[in-house]
C-alpha cells in the first residue's frame, strides 16, 4: 500500500514538474545575448526577419562564403542561406538551449522532434553542448539526440513544406496586418529596393522612425508585407516589369530572384514549340549563364540559337527593357545582390548620368560584353 501511494506521488510529481518546465521553457534570451551582425540590423534574422532575441535559443551563427557573418533565428534559415549563398559549415555556431552560450554546432547534441515547437519549422531542433543536458531535456520534453549533420539534413528535407506552411500563414494573416499598419502609420515612401535583406529594412524602420512606434509583432508583420507581400500583390498588375515568381532561383548562384526585383533579368528560350525562361538576380549572373549555360547544370537546350528574348531591369525606371539594346555601366559604387554589377539603362544619357554620379569606369553595349570581363567583376576589377 505504501509503495503504491509512493508511486502515485512520484507520478503526480513528475507530471507537475513536466508541466512546470513546459511552461517555463522559453526560446527567448534570459541573459545578455550575443549578436554578431553589424549595424542596426543585428537584432533580426536576415532570412526571415524574426527577432533574434525572441528566438535566441534556436539561433545559429555562420559565415557566408564571402566572409560575411550571419546570425539566424533557426537552422531552417541557415539552410536557406546555405542554398542561396553557400556558408562555411565548419565554422557554424549554435546557441546552447540550456546555458545560452555560443557553442560549436559540429560537436553539439541536437534534440529533435521534442514537444517544444520548431522555429520556422514543424520539427524542433535544439542544441546542447553537454549530452547530459540533452538527456535531461528529453526526459521532460521527449525527442531524440542527433548530430549537427543529421539535424541539417532534416531541415533541408522539410524546407519546402515548412516554406509552404509559412507562406500560408503570411498570406492569410500577416500580410493583411502589415498592409493596414503601413497605410495608417508609416511613411508611404519606404522603398524596399534600398535594402538587400529584410533585417536591414527593419533596422531603418526603427532607427529612422519611418513609422509610428510599433511593438515587435507589428514591426514583423509590417516588414513582411513590405518585403514580400506588397511585391507579390503588385506582380500580377505591374506592366512592363520583369515578373518573377516566388519559386524561381537564379541558376548561377541559387538565390531566390523575386527578393531582388530591382535587379531582375531573364533569358527566354524557344525550342520544340515550347518557350521557357530563367530568372537571374542581376545582369552579371545572367551573362555568365548566357555565355556558358552548361557550366551551371544540364541546360543543353539553353543555347544562343534558341534565345527568343533577353530582359533586364532599367536601373532608373525599373522597366523591363531589351537587354541587347541596353547600355551598361560597370565599375560603379552601387552593388547588386552579388556585388559588382553591370547596371543597365534603356538610353545612353541615363547611363552617362549614372556613371558620373556613381564613379563608374565605363559604359558598354550588350555586344561588347566579354565573358572574362564579367568574371573580373567578382574580384572587384
N, C-alpha and C positions, 0 to 999 in steps of 0.2 A: 504493500500500500504506500509505504514511504517512497519507494523508488518510482512508483507510478506518478505520485504527486510531484516528485523532483523532476521527472522527465517532462511533465506538463509545464512546470515552471520554467524549465530551460527552453522549451519550445516557445512559450509566450515571450520570454526574454529575447530570444533570437529574432522573433517577428518584430518586436518592439524596436530592437537595435537596428534591424534591417530597415525598418520604416524610417527611423530617425536619420540613419545615414543617407537613405534615399532622398529625404527632404533636404538634408544639409549639403549634399554634394552639389557643387556649382562649377560650371565651366569658367566662370569669370575669375579674374585675379583677386586674391585676398591679401597679397603682399605687393610690393613695388614691382611692376612688370618690366621686363627687358624688351625694349623696342629698338630695332636695328636700322630701320629705314631712315632716309634723310628727310628733313624739312617738315612742312605742315601735314604731309600725307602719311606720316609714320603710324598714325593711330588706326589705320584701316587696311584691310586686305586689298592688294592691288588687283586681284582677280574678280572678286565678288562684291567688294566694298564693305564686308562685315566689320564690325567693331572688334579690333584685335584684343582689347582688354576684356570685353564681354565674353569672348570665346578663347581666353588665354590658354586654358589647359589643353586645348587641341591645336595650339599654334605650332607651325613648323617654320624653320628658317633655312634658306639655301641661297646659293649664288647662281645667277644666270650664267650662261656660257661667256658673256661679255664682262663678267665680274660684278655686275650689279647685285647688291644684297636685297633680298626679298623676304618678307615675313607674311605668312599665310594663316588664315583662321583655321585651316583644316588640311588634312592630307589630300582631300579632294581637290582643293585649289592648287596645291603643289603639283598634282598630276596634270592639271590644265596647263600650267606654265611649262611643265616638262614636255608636254606635247607641242605646245606653241613655240617655245624658245629653245628648249634644252636647258637642263640645270646640272650642276655638279652634285651628283648623288653622294659622293664620298664625303663631302663637307656638310651634308644636311644635318641640321639640329632639330630637336623637338623639345617641347616643354614637358617636364615630368609632371604627370597628373596629380601626384601627391605633394612633392616638395616645391613644385613650381619653378624648379631650376632648369636652366638650359642644359640639355644632355645630348650626347651623340646618338642620332637616330639609328645608326647601323648596329649599335650594341644594345639598343633598348629592347625591353619586353613589351610588346603591344598586346593589349587585351582588346579583342574584337567581339562583336555581337553580344555586348553586355546589355543590361537593362537601361543604361544611360542612352539617350537619343544621340544620333550621329550629328555632326556638324557638316552641313551641305550634303549629307548622305543619309540613307536609311540605316546604314550599318555604322555603329560607333567604333572608333579606333582611338584608344587612349594608351599613352606610353609611360613606362616606368623604368627607372634605372636599376632598381632592385627587383629581383624575381620574387622575393618575399612580399614586397609591396603589391606586386601584380597578383600573387596568390591570395593575399588578404582582400584585395579588391574583388576578386572572383567569388570569394566566399559570400560576399554581400550582394554583388550585382550580377553574378554569373559571367558568362563569356568564356573565351579560351585564349591562351597565350600563343602568339605567333611572332616571327621576327619581322624586321622592317621590310624586307623584300616581299614577304608574303602579304603584309598589310598594303604595300604599294600596289601589288598585283590585284588585290581585291578592289582597291579604289579605282584602278584602271578598268577593271571588268564591269563595274557598276556606273562608270562615268556617264554613259549615255542615258541610262534610266534615271539616275539622280538628276541630271540636267533637265530631263523631261518633267520630273516632279517639280523642280524649282521653277521652271518656265510656267507651268500651270498655275502655281501659286502667285507668281508675279502678274500674269495676265488677269487672273480672277480678282486679285485684291490690291497688290502693292502698286502697280502702275496707276490704278484709279486714284488711290490715296495720294500718290506723288503728284499726279496731274492737278488735283484740287489745291494742294499746297503751293505748287508752282504758280498757278493762276491767281492765287489770293494773296500770297505774302512774299513773293520773290521778284527780283529784278528780271524783267522779261527778256533782257538781252544776254542772258547767260548762254555762252556758246561752247558746247562740248568739244568742238573741233580744236579748242585751245589746249586740250589735255590728252595725254597718251593713255592714262589709266584712271579708273573710277575713283581711286583714293586721292588722286591729285585734285579732281573735281570737288570731292568732299572737303578737302583741306581749304580750298578757296572759298567755298560757300560759307564755311565757318569763319575763317580769318579775314576775308574781305567783306564780310557781312552782306552777302548777296541776297539774303532773305532775313525776315524777322527771326528772332530766336526760336530754334527748334529743338525738341528732345531727340534722343538717339534714334528712336523708331521713325519719327517724322523725317529726319535727315536721311535715313537709309531709303525710305520709300521715295523721297524726292530725287535722290541721286540715281536710283534705279530707273525711275521714269525718264529723267533727262538723258541718262547714258544709253538706255536700251529702248524703253517703251515709246518715247517720243519719235525716235528714228524709225522704229518698226511701224508705228501708226501712220507715219507720213510716207513710208516707202511705196505704198500702193498708189498714192495720188501724186507723187512727185513726177514732174515731167522733165525730160532732158537730164536725167541723173543716171549715174552708174548704179543700178539696183542690184544689191547683193542680198541673198537670203541668209538666215542665221546659221545654216549648217555648212556654208561654203568656207573652205580653208584654202589658203594660199598653197599651191602645190610645191612651192620652193621652200618656204620657211615653216609652213604648218599652222600659221596664225589664223584665227577666225577673222575674215576680211570685213564682216559687217561692222566690227568695232571701230573701223577707221575709214568712214565714208569720205573724208576729205582727201584721202589718198587712193581711193579705189580705182582699179584698172582691170580691164577684161580683154581676153582674146577669144574670138569666136571661130570655130572650125566647122566646115560643112563637108560631109562625105557620105556616100551611100544613102542619099536622100534624107540625111539627118544632120541637124546642126546642134552643137553643144558649145559650151564656153567654160573657161576657167577664170577665176577671180583672184586678184593679187592686191596686197596691201601697199603697193607702190609701184612706180614705173621700173625701179631698179630690179626687183624680183621678176616683174613681167618680162623684162628684156633678157634676163638670164634664161627664162623658160623659152622665150621666142627663139633665141639662138641655138639652144640645145635642150629640147624637152625631155629627151631620153635620159638626161643626167639626173632627172628627178623622179623617175619611175617609168612604168610601161605606158608611154604615151605615143605609141607608134603611129596613130592617126593624126597626131598634132604636128604635122609638118607644114612648112610655109606655104606650099601649094594649096593646102586645104583651108587656109585662113580666109574667112569671109569679111571680118572687120575687126578692128582693134580700137578700144575706147579707153581714154584716160580722163581724169578729172581736172579741169582747169582750176588752177590754184585760187584765183580771184573769184570767178563767178560760180565755181562748184558745179558747172555744167559738164555733161559728158561730151567730149569732143573727139574727133577723128585723130587718133594717135599719129597717123602717118603724115598729117598736115600741121601738127603742133610744133611749137618751139620749146626747147628745154633748157632751163638754167641749171648749171652744175657748179659745185664748189661754194654754195651759199652758206649762210649761218643758220638756215632753217633745216631742221631734221625731221624726217618722217619716222614711222614706227620702226624701221630697220636702219635708222641712222642717216648718213649722207644719201641724198636722193637726186634724181633727175626730175626737176619740178616743171610741169607742163603748163603752157599757155596757148590760147587759141590764136592770139595775134602777137606780133613781134614787139609792138610798143609796150604791151604789158610785161613782156619778158624783159625788155630793157629797163623798165621802171623797177621791177623786182630785183634785177641784177644790181642796179645802183643802190637800192635801199638795203639790200642784204648781202653785199660784198661778194656777189657771185663772180666766178672766174671766167665763165664762157657761156655763150648761147649757141646751141646746135639744133639742127633739124633731125627728124627721125632717120633719114637715110644716112646721116653722118655718125650715128651711134655705133660704136665699136665694142665688141664683146669684152676685150681686155680692159677697156676703159671703164666698163660697167663694174667689173670686179675690183678695180682700183678704188672705187668709191667705198668699199668695205674697209679699206685700210686708211681712209681719210686723204688719199692722194688726189 
